[in-house]
Amino acid sequence: MVQVRQQKLDEVWPKLRVMARSSPQDKYVLVKGIIDSKVNANREVVAVTGDGTNDGPALKKADVGLAMVSINVNPYYAPDLG
């Protein structure tokens, strides 16, 4: 696991808006860093999206975790899904 000093994270994360194409380890480090941060008086709410495979630790640690999965649906049965 990547180790990053909390002080360094506190300098960087308030300026971030979107983090794309990141590794599962990077997601976890950032989520944990934001949750553990004392930059603001109130704790930030952290949301993460991931494929659900390797992103499990970050999805679980975040306040809101959305695992995006794709499924193939036979078009014949698609009208029945509504």
Contacts in CASP RR format, 6 or more apart in sequence:
PFRMAT RR
TARGET T0000
AUTHOR 0000-0000-0000
METHOD contacts of the structure
MODEL  1
MVQVRQQKLDEVWPKLRVMARSSPQDKYVLVKGIIDSKVNANREVVAVTG
DGTNDGPALKKADVGLAMVSINVNPYYAPDLG
1 25 0 8 1.000
1 28 0 8 1.000
1 29 0 8 1.000
2 25 0 8 1.000
2 26 0 8 1.000
2 29 0 8 1.000
4 29 0 8 1.000
4 33 0 8 1.000
6 33 0 8 1.000
6 36 0 8 1.000
6 37 0 8 1.000
9 29 0 8 1.000
9 30 0 8 1.000
9 33 0 8 1.000
9 34 0 8 1.000
9 37 0 8 1.000
10 37 0 8 1.000
10 38 0 8 1.000
10 39 0 8 1.000
13 30 0 8 1.000
13 33 0 8 1.000
13 34 0 8 1.000
13 37 0 8 1.000
13 39 0 8 1.000
14 39 0 8 1.000
16 30 0 8 1.000
19 26 0 8 1.000
19 27 0 8 1.000
19 30 0 8 1.000
22 30 0 8 1.000
24 54 0 8 1.000
24 55 0 8 1.000
24 56 0 8 1.000
24 57 0 8 1.000
24 58 0 8 1.000
27 48 0 8 1.000
27 50 0 8 1.000
27 55 0 8 1.000
27 58 0 8 1.000
28 57 0 8 1.000
28 58 0 8 1.000
28 61 0 8 1.000
30 58 0 8 1.000
31 46 0 8 1.000
31 48 0 8 1.000
31 58 0 8 1.000
31 61 0 8 1.000
31 62 0 8 1.000
32 61 0 8 1.000
34 44 0 8 1.000
34 46 0 8 1.000
35 43 0 8 1.000
35 44 0 8 1.000
35 46 0 8 1.000
35 61 0 8 1.000
37 43 0 8 1.000
37 44 0 8 1.000
45 63 0 8 1.000
45 64 0 8 1.000
46 61 0 8 1.000
46 62 0 8 1.000
46 63 0 8 1.000
46 64 0 8 1.000
47 62 0 8 1.000
47 63 0 8 1.000
47 64 0 8 1.000
47 65 0 8 1.000
47 66 0 8 1.000
48 55 0 8 1.000
48 58 0 8 1.000
48 59 0 8 1.000
48 62 0 8 1.000
48 64 0 8 1.000
48 65 0 8 1.000
48 66 0 8 1.000
49 65 0 8 1.000
49 66 0 8 1.000
49 67 0 8 1.000
49 68 0 8 1.000
50 58 0 8 1.000
50 59 0 8 1.000
50 65 0 8 1.000
50 66 0 8 1.000
50 67 0 8 1.000
50 68 0 8 1.000
51 67 0 8 1.000
51 68 0 8 1.000
51 69 0 8 1.000
52 59 0 8 1.000
52 67 0 8 1.000
52 68 0 8 1.000
52 69 0 8 1.000
55 67 0 8 1.000
56 67 0 8 1.000
59 65 0 8 1.000
59 66 0 8 1.000
59 67 0 8 1.000
73 81 0 8 1.000
END
